[in-house]
Amino acid sequence: MTSGIAYALAAMVFFGLGDYVYRRAAREGVAAHHFIMGQAWLFCPSVILYAAATGALTLAGGAVWGNLAGLFLFLGFFLFARSLRTGPVSVNGPIFRLGFVVTVGLAVLVLGEPLTAAKATGLLLALVAVWLLLGTGNPPAGGGAATSRPSAPRWSLVEVLLATVLAGIGFFCHKLGTAAGAAPTALVAAQAMVFASLATLLTAIVEGSLRWPANLWRHALPAALVLLVAFTCFVHALAAGQASVVVPIAQMGFVPASLLGIAVGGEPVTLRKGLGLLVALTALALLAWA
């Protein structure tokens, strides 16, 4: 196993932990903009201090790609959150997870990364796993069988499709930054500066103030910690490996998130969910081998 694959697998685990923390916060009524602002306020100074301590803190040269990544990722997550106001998460969630397809396409077209048979098969299986694990609709009231998938309003689909493209571009910006010689921690710090600034501005606009709910920090603190590790591992993976391999692996955080939901959250184990996890593990093996 190469160092790039090892970093990507670590990023996948910690992104999954972040997803699980976000689910818990959402279930306790923490608004998306509050949660994003809270974890950004903790994430940003932490990664800046870490980059400064390791001598990697700079905004010059390739680190500018980290600023662009922060812009694209913020816009992506913001539009995704907006899309959920009128669109079902069972539809919009899987679509947003496909951002790695955009990154892979850019890596192949712009950077000339090869698209081998194993890589193409792994990507296809990853798409199938996303659909299996996240694509089920909510059961109807009264416990009856679902007869059709929930439909999303057209504008909601436009928002989530745009969010997916923007997030994929954001991940690709990190690859361009590492290719330009920027240190991984410098890229993450540059991303955090832009993301935290925009998250603060968004909350001020939405709320008219920067007040936060009382239960915010017990969710924002663990989220900031796991995402700090996740993004640091992610950018290290991009520095050591091909974006068309490491990005799909890192973005399969729904696998550990699903396992945590089953083991800790008491979520039911359905045939579809079990098949999705099996397909996801097969995809991971193929991508690691590619």
N, C-alpha and C positions, 0 to 999 in steps of 0.2 A: 504494500500500500504506500503510495506517495504521500509526501507531506501535504500537498494540496488537497487530496482526498480526505486525509485525516482532519485537516482544518474544516473542510466542508461538512463532514459528519458531525464535528463538534458544534459548528454553527447551526446545523439542523436541529440538534438536541436543544440548544439554548433558545433558538427561535420558537421551538415547540413549547418550551417552558413559558416564554413570553406570551404565546397565544393562550395558554391555560390561565395565566394571571389575568389577561384581558377578559377572558370569559367570566371569571369570578367577579371582576370589577363591574362588568356590564350587568350581571345578574343581581348585584347589590345596588344598582341604580346609578352608578357613576357615569356621567355623560361623557361621550367620546372626546369632546374638546377639552374637558377638564382632565381626563386621564392622559391624553397626549401632552398637554401642557405640564402636568405634574411630573411625568416620567422624563420629559425633556429637560425640566429644570434640574433634575438630579443627574441625568445622563450627561448633559453638556459639561458642567464643571468637572465631573469625574474623569471624563475622557481627556479633557484639556490638561488636567493635572497629571494624568498618566502619560500623555504625550510629552509634556514638559519634563517630567522626571526621567523619561527615557531618551531625552534629547532629540525627539522627532517633531516637536511642535514648530510648524512653519505654515505660512499661507502663500508661499511663493511656489513657482514652478508647477509641478503636477498636482499639488494639493488643491489647486483651483477646481479640479474635477470633483473633489469632495464637496465643495460648495455647490456645484451644479447638481450633484447627487442629492444633497439635502433639499434643494429646491424641488427637483422632480419627485422625490419620495414623499415630501410633504404634500404636494399637490395631489399625488396619487392617493395617499391615505385619506386626505380631506374629501376628495371626490367620491371615494369608496364609502366613507361614512355618510355623505349626503345621499348617495344612491340607496342606502338602506332605509331612508325615511319613507319611501314609497314602494321600494322593491323588496322582495323576500330574500332573506339571507341564503336560503337554500338554492337560489338561482344566482344571485350576485356573488356569493362567497366563492363558488368554484370558478367563476369567470375571473375574479381578481387573482386567484391563485395561479392563473395561467401567464402571469407576467414574465415568468422565466422563459416562455416561448419567444417573447420579444427580444430578451437578452441573447438567447441562443442564435436567433436569426441575425441580429446585429453582429455577433461575434463571428459567425460564418461569412457574412457578406462583407463586413468592414475589415475584420482582422484576418480573414482567410483561414480560420480554424477548420480542420477537416471534419466532415460529417460521415463517420464510419457506420457500418451496419449495426454494431453493438450500441453505439451512441443513439442512432435513430430509433432502434427498438426500445432502448431505455426511456427515451423521451416519450414515445408513444404509450408505453406502459405507465409512465408517470401521469400522463393526461388521463388515462383510464382510472388510475387510482384516485385522482382528484375527484373525478365524477362519481366513483363508487362511494368514497368516504364523505363527501360534502354535498352530493347532489340530490339527496333524498328530501322530499318535501315534508312539511309538518303534517301530522295526521289530523284529519278533520275532527271537529267536536263530536263527542258522543262515541268515539272509538271506532267509527266506521272505516272501511278501507278507502284509501285514497284512490280516486278515479283518474286524476290527471295531475300533472306538475303545476305548481302555482305559476301564474304569469306575472311578469314585471311590466309596469308602465313603460312606454317607449322612452321617455326622458330618463328614467332610472337606468335603463340599459345603456343609453348614450353615456351617462355619467360613469358607469362602472367600466365600460369598454375604454373610455378615455383614461380612467384611473389605472387600468391594467397596462396600457401602453406607456404611461408616464412612469409607473413603478419599474417596468422593464428597462426603460431608458436610464432611470436612476441607478439601477444595479450595473448597467453597462458603463456608466460614467466612472464607477469605481475601478473597473478593469482598465479603462483608458488612463486613469490616474496611476495605477501600478505600472502600466506600460511606459508611462512618462517618467518613472523613477521615484515617485512619491512614496514615502514610508506608509505602511498600512495604518498606523495610529494617527499619522498626520491627516490622512484622508477621512478617517472616522471623526476626528476632532473638527475638521472643516465642515463636514456634513452636519455635525451636531450644532455648530454655531448658527447656521442658517435655519435648521429645523426648529431649534428652540426659539429663535427670534420670531419666526412665522407662527409657531404654536401660541406664543404669548400674545401676539397681535390678534390672532383669530379669537382667542378667549375674550380679549378686551372688547372686540367688536360685537361678539355674540352676547356677552353678559353686560357690557357697559362698565365692567370693573374687572379686577383680578382676584375676586374672592373665590374660594374653593370649598367644596363640601368637606365635612368633618372626617369622612371615611376615605378621603382620597389617598393619603400618604401611605397607608398600610398596603395599598395595591401599587402605588406608583414606585415605592422604593424597591420592592423585589423586581418589578418590571424593568426599572432602570439598570439594575445590577445584571440581570440575565441578558438584556439587550446589549449592554456594554461588552460582555463576553462574546455574544453572538456576532455582532458587527465586526469586532476585532478579529475573530476567527475567520469570518467571511472574507474580509479584505486580505488577510494573510493567505487564504485559499486562492483568491484571484491572483495574488502575486506569484504563487507557486504553480498554478495549473491553468488549464484552459477554461474560459468562462462558459463555454458550451457544455462542460462537464460539471464544474463545481457549483454553478448557480442553480441548476435543477436539483442537485443533491441538497444544498443548503436551504432551498425554498420548500423542501418537503417536510417542513416542521409540523405539518398536520399529522404526521405519523406518531411522533412522541406525544403530541397534544391529545390525539385520540386514545393512545394507550393510558395516559394519565386520567382522561375522562372515565375510562372503564375501571381502572384500578383504584382511583381515589374518589372520583365523582359519582361512582355508582351508575354510570351510563350503561344501557343494555347492550349486549353483544349480539348483533343481528348477523344473519348470513351475509348480507351485503357489506357490512362493516368488516367482518372477518376476511372476506374475499378482497376487499380494498386494501387491507393491511398486507395481505399476502402478495398482491400485485405490486404494491409500493416497495416491499422488500426486494422483489425480483428486479424492479427498475433500478433500485439502489445498487444491487450487485452488478448489473450490466453497465451502469454508468461508471462505477468504480473500476471496472475491468476495461472500459473503452480507452 
